[in-house]
């Protein structure tokens, strides 16, 4: 089944008045939790052996220092079939790096993190990705629309996370898509977001964040403001 995702590039101007009211809000503070960014992305056509996992700590809502990196953790991923272990070395900057990871499509893996004498576990399977069939642009009411076409396997239930990044921007925009074309980046969250990293030492002290493994494909496209 051929699918396409549309990215609309537009500029929004927000007018703000000069009148400012100060409102003080009492926000309850929770104890810090481990935050896991374990996105194992295998760039299709490469070995996929170099991977990075980021660990940090959650902070209060109004805390100006939001970059609470976590160091001193023990991090590894295990191939559930042959028990091969891939150790992620602590770079002392919140990043844990492996240079010998072996990605295998449809293979199950287990992430283990030991931090502050507590063990966190997450299990996921490496997913395949379809190649791009076509990338093209359209002009829709003066907005630039970038279309990305790919063939979605009709006999599988798949979910897609797409990153769109302008070369002049620092951070990418994220787009979420499913087989049924439901949901999306502006959809209402149906339930509180909780990651898949369980704390097996102290279950109530679960981690925020996620562990996932997937192939990825990427391409560059030069768009124009004219048809």
N, C-alpha and C positions, 0 to 999 in steps of 0.2 A: 504494500500500500504506500503510494507516494504521498509524502507530507511536506508542508512548507511552513516555516516560521517567519513572521513579518516583524521587522524591527523599524519603528518609526522614530526618526530623528527630528526633534523639534526644539524650539526655544520658548521658554515661558517667562514672562515678565510679571513680577509680583510688586504691587504698589503697597508701600507701608506708610502709615501715618507717623507723624513726629511725636505723638502723645504716647507715653509709656506708663503703664501701671505696674507696680511691683507686687507680685503675688508670692507669698511664702507658702510652700507646700511641704508638709511633713511626710517624708517617704520612709517607711520602715526599712531597716537595713538587715539583710540576711548575711549569714556567715559566708565567707568566700568559698567558691567551688572551683574545682579543676575544670578548665576549658580546653577541650581537645579539638584540634583541627587536623584530622588524619585523612586527608583526601589523596588517595594513591591514584594518580592519573598517568596512564600509560599512553604516551603519544604514539599513535599508530605508525609503524614503520621504524621505530627505534627499539632498543633493547629494554627500555623501561627500568633499568637497574638503579638509576639515581632517583631517590625519593626523599621527601622531607615531611616530617610531622611537627606541628607547632603546638606548644603547651603554654598556657597562661592561666591566670587566676581571675575570677570574676571580681568586679569592684562595685562599690555603691554607685547609685544612679548619678549623683551630682559630683562624684569624685573626678577631679581634673586629671589625675594620673591614671589613665585607662590602660596603659601598657604595662601590666603586671606579668612579666615573663616568669616562667617556671623553669628552674634549673635543678640538676641533681636527681632527676627521675631516671628510672630504668625503663627503656622502651624497646619492645621487640614485636615482630610479626612472625607467626608460624604458619607454614603450609600444613593444613589439616590432614592431607593425605600421606605425606612422607615425613612429617615432623621437622622439616628443614626450617631452621630459625634464621631470621634476618635481624641483626642487632642495629638499632638506630643510635648513633653516637651523639652524646650531648655536646652541642657547639657553644654552650654557655651564653646563648642569646635568645633562648626560648625555642630554638630549632633543634630537631634531632634528625640526623641524616644517615641514610644507608646508601652505599654505592654498589651493593651486590644483590639487590632485590631481584627476584625472578617472577615476573607476572605470567600467569597462565589463565586463559579464558575458561570460565565456568569452574574455576578452582576456589574452594572455600579457604579462608584465612582467618586467623585469630590474632587480634591485637591485645597485647598485655602491657599495662603501664603500672609500675610500682612507684608510688610517691607518698611521702610522709607515712611510711609503714602501712599503706593501704593499697590494695590491688584492684585495678580496673580492667575489665574484660569486655571485648566487643568482637562479634563474629559477622563477617560479610563474605560475599562471593564476587569474584572479578567478572564484570560484565563486558560484553562486546559492544561495539558501536558501528553504525552504518556510515559509509562514506558520503560526502556531499555529492549530489548529482548536478546541482546547478546553484549559482549565486548571481542574483541580478537585482536591479533597482527599478522602482517606479516612483512617480510623483503623484501624491494623493492630497489634493487641496493644499498645495504648496509645501506639504511635508514629504521628506525623502523616506521612502519605504524600501528597506533591504530585505529581499526574499531569499531564504535558504531552503533548498529542496533536498530531500533524502528519502530513501526507501525504508519504510518501517516494516519489519517482519510481522506479517499479519497473524501468525500463530503464537505470538509472544506478547505478554503484558509488559510494556516498556515505559520508562520514565526518562525524561530528557532535561538536563541542565545545560543551558547555553550561556556562554560569556561573550558579550559584545564590548569591544574596547576601541575607542578612538585613539589614534596614535598620539594625539595631543593631550589625552587624559591619563591620569595616574591609575585610577581604579576602574575595573570593568563593571558593566551593568549585567545583572543576572536575570535570566528568563527561564521559567519552569514550564514544562509541557508534558502531557500524558497522551497515551494512545487515543483516549476519548475526547481530546481537546478540551478537557475540563481544567479548572484551576487556573493558576497564572500568578504573576508577580503582584497583582493588586487584589487577589482573592482574600476573603476573610479566613483566618486560621481557625479550623474547626475545633481545636483543642490546644491546651498549653503545650508548647514545644519542648520536648524532652529528647535528648540524644540517645544513642544506642550503646553508650559506654556505661556498663553496670559496675558498681562498686561491690565486690564480693566480700570485702572485709567489713564494711559498714554500709549496708544497702541504702539507708536513707540519705547517705552522703554521695549520691550519684553525681556523675560529671555532666557538665554542659558540653555541647559540641557533637561530633559524629566521627564515625569510621566508615569509609566507603572505598571501593575499588572499581575502576572503570577504564576502558580504553577511551581515548579522545582523538578527535580529528580537528585540525585547525587550518584556516586559510586566510588570506588577505584580500580585501576588495577596495578598490578606489572608486568612491561614489562621486557623483556630480550633481550640482544644484539645477542642472538643465536636463530636459528630456533627451 
